[in-house]
Structure formats: structure tokens, C-alpha cells
Amino acid sequence: IYEELKQDSAIALVCMQLIEMLLPEGRHVEVAELLAKVETVLSGTTNGVLLCKLHYNRADFLRWLGDLERAAEEVECALALISQETSTRETGNRRPVAHSPLHIIRTHATALHVAALIEEERGHQDSADAFFEQATSLAGEIELVELIHTIAFSYADVLKARNNFKRAGEQYRLAALSAPGMVRLHI
């Protein structure tokens, strides 16, 4: 798929989309190959958003493999990169490759979501809760409903596994209300 693309950033983005599709299917060999391709393509880049995506995808891959300590290190790096990108944009020192704030917020919220999943698997429930709440809040600031849906559904499953059915129900409700295609009534 990506072989016909000319721009490194486009190749990296397509590969990362493939990673996100293949990872839940357990296609780890292909994911590892795609991560290596993205690393090669992005070597030398200063684009914090793309580098953040690389690190949170690698973190999620390591989480799926059960290497939670390395996953935590990778997601910490992703969060540092996107925080730096956010503060750079807020001070007006823009990088040559400009991304929309929407793209930055989506990347930041997704990195927080991956961090939440890793912390939950590490047994750090308080940290996981904080990351889930930050991710949902950030996505909610600009109404990224499909991302809110994904995060809320994921959080609900985590809360259900903890036997916290009341809070799980609240998150399932949020997920249902933010499902793609859901009609939103502002009353």
C-alpha cells in the first residue's frame, strides 16, 4: 500500500494506520516490520507529532507483547514529544511542517489513552484513571466524538473488569452518546 507514496510523512502515516489495524488482530510480525519501516522513514525528522505517533504505536505494540516496562518508557517519550509540540505551538515557534491543532489534540489524546491502558495493565489504577480522564477531557474540548467513543468504551471495559459497575455504566453511556453517527441534541 505505502510503496507508491512519495512523501515520508505520508508513508509513515499509512504505516501507522496499518499498525493500528493489525495490532488487535495479533499480527505482530507485520506490526514489527511496519514499525521498523516507520522508524527508517522518520529518521532525522523533527516532527514531534509524527514521532509521538511512532512512540505510542511502539508502546501499544509492547503492551500487546506484555513488555509493560518498555511500553511505559515509550509512551512517556510520546507524551514528552507531544507536550513539547503543544508548548511550541502555544509560544508561536512553529515547526516547518505545520499540523492543525485538531491533529495535535487527537495525537495527544490517543497517547494519553495508550498510557492509560499501559498503567492499568501495570496495576497502577490511579494513574490509569488520571490518563483516561485527561484523554477524554482533551478529546471533548474540540468534540472529537469518535475518539471520545473509543476512549470511553475502553475505560468502561477497564472499570467493568475492576467490578466498578456504576462508573463503567457512566462510561458506556458516554461511549453510546458519542458513537459515530449518533444524533446529538443540545437541550
N, C-alpha and C positions, 0 to 999 in steps of 0.2 A: 504494500500500500504506500509506504513512505518513500520508496526508492525514486519515484518520479518527481518528488518535491525538490525545489531548488534552494529555498531558504532554510538555514539551520534551525531557526526558531520554529518554522512550520513542521519540520521533521521531528523536532523534539516534542512539540505539542501533540502530533499524531501518535507518536510512540507512547506518550504518557496516557493518552486516551485509551490506547490498546491495553496498556498495563492495567488500568482501572477496570477494564472489561474482563481481562484474562485472570487476574488475581483471585477473584471469588470462585472461579472455576477450577482452581488448583493447578493451573498450567504454569508451574514455577520455572521450568526450563525456559519457556518462551519469555516469561517476565524477566528473568535474569539476563537473557540476550537483549531484550529491549532496553533494560536499564543500562547495560554496557553501551549500547548504541547512543542513548541519550547523553551519557557521560562524555563519550567521544565527541559528539556534535556540540555539546555545550562547553567543552574545554576552552578556557580563555575568555568566556563571556563574563560580563559584569552585570548581567540582567538578573536582579535579585528575585524577581517573580518566577522566572523560569528555573533558577537554581533552587528556590524554595520548593517548587513542584517536584523537582528531581529528588530532593531530600525527603519530602513527605511520602512520595511514592516508594522510595527505598525503605523508609521507616515502616510503611504498611506491609511491604514485602517481608521484611524481617519479622514483623509481628506475626504474619501468617506462618512463618517458619518456626516461630517460638523463641526467637532470639530477642527477648524483650529489652535487655540492657542496651544492645546496639541499636535497637529500634528507638529507644528513648533518646539516645545520643543523636540519631539522625533527625528526629522530629524537633529536638531542641535547636539543632542547627537551622532547620527550616523556619522555625519561629523567629530566630535571631535575624535571619535574612529578610523575612517579610516585615519584621518590625523596623529594620534599617531602611527598607524600601519605603515604608509608610512615613517614617520620620523625614526621609529625604524629600519626599513629595510635599510634606507639610511645610518644610522650610523653603520650598521653591527651587531646590537644586535638583532639577530633573535630569534623569539619565537620557542619553541619545535615543534609546528605544522607549517611546512613551506608551504606557498601557493606561487604559481607562481606570478610574478609581473603582468601578464595578469589578473589573478583573482582579485588582489588588485585593479588594474586600472578599471576593469569592475565594481567592487563593488563601488568604489569611484564615477565613472561617473553616476551610477544608483542612488546613494544617492543624488548627485547634481541635477539630473533630478527630483527626488521626491521633493527636496527643491524648485525647480523652479515652479513646479505645485502648491505647497502649497502657495508660495509667490504670485503667480498670483491670486489665489483664495482669498487671504487676501487683495488684491488690491495694492500690492507693486510691480508695474510693473518693476521698475528699478532693484530691487533685483532679480525678476524673470528672467529678461533678462540676468543679470550677471550670474546667476546659469545655465541657458540654454547654454550660450556661454562657460562657464567653462566645462560643461558636454560634449558638442560637441568637444571642443578642446582636452580634455583628451582622449576621445574615439578615436579621429582622430590621436593622437600621435602614436598609435600602430594599426591603421586601423581596429578597431572593427566595421566593416561595418553594421552588424545587429543592433548594439546599436546606431550607428550614425543615421541609418534609423529611428529607434524608436524615438530618441530624436528630430531629425529634423522634423519628421512628427507631433509630439506633439507640438513643438514650432510653426510650421506653422499654426496649428489649433488655437493656442492661438493668434497669430498675426492676423489671419483672423477675429477672434472674436473681436479684437480691431480695425478692419477696416484698418489695415495696410497691404493692399493687395500687395504692392511691396515687402516688406520684407517677407510676407507669401509665395509669389511665389518663392523667393530665397530659402526658407527652404523646400518647396515642391520639388523644383528641386534637392536640396541636398539629400532629402529623396529618390527620384527616382533614383538618381545616386548611392546611397549606398544600394539599395534594395538587399536583399539576392538573389544570383544567377545572379545579374547584371554583364555583361561582362564589365570589366574595361580596357579601352585603355589608355595607357600612351603615350601621343603625345608630 
